[in-house]
Amino acid sequence: MSSGRRNSMIVRTPEGIEFSILLAGPVVRFLAWGIDVACISLTSITVGSLLRLFSILSLDLGMALIVLANFIISVGYGICCEWFWRGQTLGKRLLRLRVVDEQGLRLQFSQVVVRNLLRIVDTLPLLYMAGGVTCLISSKSQRLGDIAASTIVIRNPEISLPELELLADEKFNSLCEHPHLAARLRQKVGRDELSIALRALLRREELEPAARVKLFGELAEHFRSLVKFPHEAVDGVADERYVRNVVDVVCKRHGCG
């Protein structure tokens, strides 16, 4: 693979599954940042208008509170959004981008904090120049905050659902017998989780038997922890079959819900 900047990168899981992920380039990241700046500015103006009331008591106090509030909003916006929306801000959500760990691991809170605190450095000397130049020359399109936090920003396109037909070796799905729980499952399973499960199913024949059992065991355990179905719906259902059923439900096939 070339040492220059790439449009995609390969992540290999411990189970032997390889995923190709699309890296977000500087232009689309800048557009997402513009949307976020608009949100931050609107919030800061609103909060600042309220805090100016303290200027009646003390002008210095009012100004200090406004400066502190602007800092908290500018940094807290990214931290809160990216943590609770699993790597997305409003700008990233609208443009289908997401922050992830560069090794494909679960994004940690410390990583979210570091990349957002260092955003101040990335914006120097103006208009995100330091971060933009670093992003242009980085092989993974990382700004300084991403390099320090070991994160990357990826494109999050729509999942191609017609591939599900390749998995339809059975028509019966026991989870569909409980539509309310199936609806709750659709709410709790995120796009990333669905994508991983779908790719694992489509590439299952490429796995060694032991790795295949381990991978689907972990996926099934995760999905079972999200929603508890009655015993009659899950007893005797193999892990791989259970994962297929979950993908089936989340994609709303078989008339579930």
C-alpha positions, 0 to 999 in steps of 0.5 A: 500500500502506498505511503501517501494519503489514502481514501480507504484503509483495511482494519483486521479484527482478532478473529481474522475478518478484514474490513475496508473503511472509507476515510473522510477527506479534508474537504468534507470534514471542513464542511462538517466543521462549518455546520458544527461551528454554526451550531456552536455560534448559535448556542454561544450567542443564546447563552451569552445573551442570558449571561449578560444579565450578570453585567448589571451586578458586575461588568467583569463578572459578566464578561468572565462568565461569557468567556468561560461559557464560550470555552465550555460550549466550544469544547463540550459540544464536540465531546458530548456529541461524539460520545453520546452519538458514537463519534458523530456531531451534527455536522458529521451526522448530516454528512455521514461521517463518524470518528472511530478508533484507528485500529477499529476498536471501540472509541474511548471517552479519553480519545473523544476528550483529547481530540476535542481539546486539541481542536484549539491547536488545529485551528491555529493560526486561523481557519483550521490551518494547522489541522487542515495541512496535517490532514492533507499530508497525513496518510490517514487524513488525520488532524493533530487531534486525531493523531494524538487520540489515535482516531480517524474520521470515516465516511459512513455510507448507506448500507446496501441491503439487497445483499441480505438475500444471500443470507436468506436460507430460512424463512422463519425467524423466531424473533419476529414472533415478538414484534414489540421486542423486535421493534426495541431491537431495531432501536438499539442496534446501531448502523456500525453494529449492523454493518459489522454483523452483515459483513461477518455473515457475508464473509463467514466462509472465509473464516477458520472454523474456530475463528468463525465460532468465536466471532459469531459467539461474541456478536450473538452475546452482544445482541442478546445483551441489548434485548432479552427475548423469551426462552422459546424464541432463543433456546436452541438457536445457534449463535450464527443463526441468531446473528442472522435473525438480528440482521433480518429484524433490524432490516425489517424483513419478513414483516417484523413489527 
